Amino acid sequence: MPFVEVKLYEGRSREQKQELADRITEAFVEVAGSSREHVWIVFRDVPRDQWAMGGELQG
C-alpha cells in the first residue's frame, strides 16, 4: 500500500490537489501495479516562510 506525502507551499486550490491526487494515483497504478483504492496521499500545506532553500528562509 503506497503512502505518499506531498509538501507544498500553502495556497493550492482543492481542484489542483484533486488533479495531483489523480495523476499520482494513476502513476502508481500504471508503474507499480497498485490498485487505486490502496494509494493513500496526504497533502501538507506549509507557509512559505517555513521553507529554507540554499540556507535562506523564503517568504
C-alpha positions in Angstrom: 0.0 0.0 0.0 1.8 3.2 -1.1 1.5 6.2 1.2 2.6 9.4 -0.5 3.2 12.7 1.4 3.2 15.9 -0.7 4.5 19.1 0.9 3.7 22.3 -0.9 3.6 26.0 -0.3 0.2 26.7 1.0 -2.4 28.2 -1.3 -3.1 25.4 -3.9 -6.8 25.0 -4.6 -8.8 21.9 -3.9 -9.1 21.4 -7.7 -5.3 21.5 -8.1 -4.9 19.0 -5.3 -7.5 16.7 -6.8 -5.7 16.7 -10.1 -2.4 16.0 -8.4 -4.1 13.1 -6.5 -5.5 11.7 -9.7 -2.2 11.8 -11.5 -0.1 10.5 -8.6 -2.6 7.6 -8.1 -2.5 6.8 -11.8 1.3 6.7 -11.8 1.2 4.1 -9.0 -1.4 2.1 -10.8 0.5 2.1 -14.1 4.1 1.8 -12.9 3.9 -0.1 -9.6 0.8 -2.2 -10.2 -1.1 -0.8 -7.2 -4.9 -0.7 -7.1 -6.4 2.8 -6.9 -8.0 2.2 -3.6 -4.7 1.3 -2.0 -2.9 4.5 -2.9 -3.0 6.9 0.0 -2.0 10.6 -0.4 -1.7 13.3 2.2 -1.1 17.0 1.3 0.8 19.1 3.8 0.4 22.9 3.2 3.4 24.7 4.6 3.6 28.5 4.8 6.3 29.9 2.5 8.2 31.5 5.5 8.7 28.0 6.9 10.8 26.8 4.0 14.5 27.4 3.5 16.4 26.8 0.3 20.2 27.2 0.0 20.4 28.2 3.6 18.0 31.1 3.1 14.5 31.4 4.5 11.8 32.0 1.9 9.0 34.5 2.0 
